[in-house]
Amino acid sequence: MKYGKIILAGGNGYLGGVLTKYFSGMADEVIILARKPQAEQGNIKTLVWNGKTMGDWVYSLQGADLMVNLCGKNVNCRYTEKNKKEIFDSRLIPTHLLGKAIEEIKNPPKLWINITSATIYRHAEDRPQDELTGEIGKGFSVEVCKAWEKCFFETNTPNTRKIALRMGIVLGLKDGAFPRLLNLVKLGMGGKQGNGEQYMSWVHEEDAVRSIKWLLNRPEIEGVVNCTAPDVIKNHVFMRSIRKAFGRSFGLPAPAWLLTIGAKIIGTETELILKSRWVKPTILLNDGFDFRYRKIDDAMAELSRQHQK
């Protein structure tokens, strides 16, 4: 199916790059809203915005089939007051701005997807958390997600369908969490983290972008949608799968006390590693989305194949 215009707000990061490559072959035009200009590449154009104020970029939203908002400072940092403010502002301000822009134009995007996070659910070791019965958690990262989604849904966009896509850990070689975990495995430190019993909700990058295209073609779906693979696994299984796929027979475990020290050294928070995220993509499954990588070993085998190219 051929699309007209695809807008990627904050699309110069890792997932934005994957989406750009994916949609460039099936859309007339892919427009990236970014802080720095880039030379045009075929049907890919970058428009400069600061994510805070209106500008000429607003008119580019006219007639778009899809707008994806990927804005947000990486949460892989220490939760200092300065970083906390930046994490909130980098999500809420662009989201509010995009909502105001949609209100001002006559032919707004048909679908607006906000890439949010599956970490909004509580620490769960007892049962899966889905869009229908999942329970919202507590803590800083959850408060960020709650404020973000509230800002997203409270904007008045009667002619634009909206989906908050709660994404799990996206597995790809170029950036995100996976390259860091792979480096640990290569250094012989790819054992379980903490007690290894915490669940990890993940999705292969190919399924992440395929799900966005799939939702674009499902006008009856709106609201909250979980984007995680059906095969939710525990941390020790996840790390074992990486070792198997990349030819490492052993990995030193990292107990919780060591992670606490290490997190301070490398500038992150242990919550990102030790929280149990057992998230189920009920809407995608019930409505027939076909995951290409349902099982972690299949996803790892594909990543290993790409790594060897």
C-alpha positions in Angstrom: 0.0 0.0 0.0 1.3 3.5 -0.9 1.1 6.3 1.6 1.3 10.1 1.0 3.1 11.9 3.8 4.6 10.5 7.0 5.8 12.9 9.8 8.4 11.9 12.3 8.6 14.5 15.1 12.0 14.1 16.9 12.8 11.5 14.2 16.5 11.8 14.2 17.1 9.2 16.9 17.5 5.5 16.8 13.8 4.4 16.3 13.2 7.4 14.0 16.0 6.2 11.8 14.4 2.7 11.6 11.0 4.2 10.8 12.5 6.6 8.2 14.1 3.7 6.3 11.0 1.5 6.6 8.5 4.1 5.4 10.7 5.8 2.8 10.0 2.9 0.4 6.2 3.1 0.7 5.4 6.8 1.1 5.6 9.8 -1.2 7.3 11.8 1.4 8.9 11.3 4.9 9.4 14.5 6.9 11.6 14.6 10.0 11.1 17.4 12.5 14.6 17.8 14.1 16.7 20.5 15.7 19.5 20.4 13.1 19.1 20.6 9.3 20.0 17.7 7.1 20.4 17.4 3.4 17.4 15.9 1.5 17.8 12.3 0.6 15.3 11.2 -2.1 11.9 11.6 -0.6 13.2 12.2 3.0 13.2 15.8 4.1 14.3 17.4 7.4 12.5 20.5 8.7 14.1 22.4 11.6 12.0 22.9 14.8 12.9 23.4 18.4 10.0 21.4 19.8 8.8 24.4 21.8 7.4 27.0 19.4 5.3 27.2 16.3 7.0 27.8 12.9 6.7 27.0 9.2 7.0 23.3 10.1 3.3 23.4 11.2 2.1 23.5 7.6 4.0 20.3 6.8 1.5 18.4 8.9 -1.3 19.2 6.4 -2.7 16.1 4.8 -0.3 13.6 6.5 -1.4 10.0 6.7 0.6 9.5 9.9 2.5 11.5 12.5 4.7 9.8 15.0 6.0 11.7 18.0 9.4 10.3 19.2 10.5 13.2 21.3 12.0 12.6 24.8 15.3 12.7 26.6 16.8 9.3 27.2 15.8 8.0 30.7 19.1 6.1 30.9 20.6 8.7 33.3 20.8 9.5 37.0 17.6 11.0 38.2 19.0 14.3 39.4 16.6 17.2 39.6 18.0 18.7 36.5 17.6 15.5 34.5 14.1 14.9 35.9 13.0 18.3 34.6 14.6 17.7 31.2 12.9 14.2 31.0 9.5 15.8 31.7 9.9 18.9 29.5 11.3 17.0 26.6 8.1 14.9 26.4 5.4 17.2 27.6 6.3 20.4 25.7 6.6 18.9 22.2 3.5 16.8 22.7 1.5 19.9 23.8 2.9 21.8 20.8 2.0 19.1 18.3 -1.6 19.1 19.7 -1.8 22.9 19.3 -0.4 22.6 15.7 -3.1 20.1 14.8 -5.8 22.4 16.1 -4.6 25.2 13.8 -4.6 23.4 10.5 -7.6 22.4 8.3 -6.4 19.0 7.2 -4.6 17.4 10.1 -2.8 14.0 10.1 -5.2 11.1 10.0 -3.3 9.3 12.8 -1.1 10.6 15.6 1.0 8.0 17.4 2.9 8.9 20.6 5.7 6.5 21.4 5.4 6.1 25.1 6.7 3.3 27.4 5.5 0.0 28.8 7.2 0.9 32.0 4.0 2.7 33.0 2.7 -0.6 34.5 3.6 -1.8 38.0 6.4 -4.2 38.9 4.8 -7.5 38.0 5.9 -11.0 38.7 2.4 -12.4 39.3 0.5 -11.8 36.1 0.8 -10.0 32.8 -0.2 -6.3 32.4 -2.3 -5.4 29.4 -4.2 -2.5 28.0 -7.5 -3.8 29.5 -6.7 -4.9 33.0 -3.1 -3.6 33.6 -2.3 -1.7 36.8 -0.3 1.5 36.7 2.8 1.5 38.9 4.6 4.0 41.1 7.9 5.8 40.9 9.5 8.5 38.8 9.4 6.8 35.4 5.7 5.9 35.9 4.9 9.5 36.8 6.6 10.6 33.6 4.6 8.2 31.5 1.3 9.2 33.3 1.9 12.9 32.7 3.0 12.3 29.1 -0.1 10.3 28.2 -2.4 12.8 30.0 -0.9 15.6 27.9 -1.3 13.6 24.8 -4.9 12.5 25.3 -6.2 15.9 26.6 -5.5 17.7 23.4 -8.6 18.2 21.3 -8.1 16.5 17.9 -11.5 15.4 16.6 -10.2 14.7 13.1 -7.0 12.9 14.2 -7.1 9.4 15.6 -4.6 9.0 18.5 -2.7 6.0 19.9 -0.3 6.0 22.8 2.0 3.1 21.8 3.5 1.7 25.0 6.8 0.3 23.7 8.9 -2.4 25.4 12.7 -2.6 25.0 13.3 -2.3 21.3 16.0 -4.8 20.1 18.3 -3.5 17.3 22.0 -3.3 16.7 22.4 0.4 16.1 21.3 1.9 19.4 19.0 1.6 22.4 19.5 -0.9 25.3 20.6 -3.9 23.2 24.1 -2.8 22.1 24.9 -2.1 25.7 23.8 -5.6 26.8 25.7 -7.1 23.9 28.8 -5.4 25.0 28.5 -6.9 28.5 28.1 -10.3 26.9 31.3 -9.8 24.8 33.2 -8.7 27.9 32.1 -11.9 29.8 29.7 -10.1 32.1 26.5 -11.1 30.4 25.0 -13.2 33.2 21.8 -12.5 35.1 21.2 -9.1 36.6 20.0 -9.0 40.1 18.3 -12.4 40.9 17.4 -12.7 37.2 13.8 -13.4 37.9 12.5 -10.0 36.7 10.4 -10.1 33.5 11.6 -8.3 30.4 9.1 -7.1 27.8 10.9 -6.6 24.5 10.1 -6.2 20.8 12.3 -6.6 17.7 12.8 -3.3 15.8 11.2 -4.8 12.7 8.0 -5.7 14.6 8.0 -2.3 16.2 7.8 -0.5 12.9 5.5 -3.1 11.3 3.0 -2.6 14.2 2.9 1.2 13.4 2.1 0.5 9.8 -0.5 -2.1 10.8 -2.2 0.4 13.2 -2.3 2.9 10.4 -4.5 0.5 8.5 -6.8 -0.2 11.4 -9.0 2.9 11.8 -11.1 1.3 14.5 -8.2 1.1 16.9 -7.4 4.1 19.1 -6.3 4.8 22.7 -3.6 2.8 24.5 -1.8 -0.1 22.7 1.0 -2.2 24.0 3.9 -2.9 21.7 5.8 -5.9 23.1 6.5 -9.4 21.8 4.1 -12.1 23.1 7.1 -14.1 24.5 7.8 -12.3 27.8 10.8 -13.8 29.5 12.8 -13.5 32.6 16.1 -11.6 32.7 18.3 -14.7 33.1 16.6 -16.3 30.0 17.1 -13.1 28.1 20.8 -12.9 28.9 21.3 -16.6 28.1 19.6 -16.1 24.7 22.1 -13.3 23.9 25.0 -15.5 24.9 23.8 -18.4 22.8 23.2 -16.3 19.7 26.6 -14.5 19.9 28.7 -17.5 20.9 29.4 -16.8 24.5 29.1 -19.9 26.8 29.6 -18.0 30.1 28.6 -14.7 31.6 29.3 -13.4 35.1 26.1 -12.5 37.0 25.7 -9.0 38.5 24.0 -9.0 41.9 21.8 -6.2 42.9 24.4 -4.6 45.2 26.9 -4.5 42.4 24.4 -3.0 40.0 23.7 -0.2 42.5 27.4 0.7 42.5 27.8 0.2 38.7 24.7 2.4 38.0 26.2 5.3 39.9 29.5 4.9 38.0 28.0 4.8 34.5 25.2 7.3 35.3 22.0 5.4 35.2 19.4 3.9 37.6 19.0 0.3 38.8 15.2 0.6 38.3 15.8 0.4 34.5 17.4 -3.0 35.1 15.6 -4.6 38.0 12.0 -3.6 37.5 9.9 -6.6 36.4 8.0 -5.6 33.2 5.5 -8.3 32.3 3.5 -6.6 29.6 1.1 -8.3 27.2 0.1 -6.9 23.8 -3.6 -7.9 24.0 -4.9 -5.5 21.4 -2.3 -6.4 18.7 -2.9 -10.1 19.4 -6.7 -10.0 19.5 -6.8 -7.9 16.3 -4.5 -10.2 14.3 -1.1 -8.6 14.2 1.4 -11.2 13.1 4.6 -10.8 15.0 7.6 -11.8 12.9 9.7 -12.4 16.0 7.5 -13.9 18.7 10.3 -15.8 20.5 13.4 -14.3 21.9 15.8 -16.9 20.4 14.4 -16.1 16.9 15.0 -12.4 17.5 18.5 -13.0 18.8 19.3 -15.3 15.8 18.3 -12.5 13.4 20.3 -9.9 15.3 23.4 -12.2 15.3 22.9 -12.7 11.5 22.9 -9.0 10.9 25.9 -8.5 13.2 27.9 -10.8 11.1 27.3 -8.9 7.8 
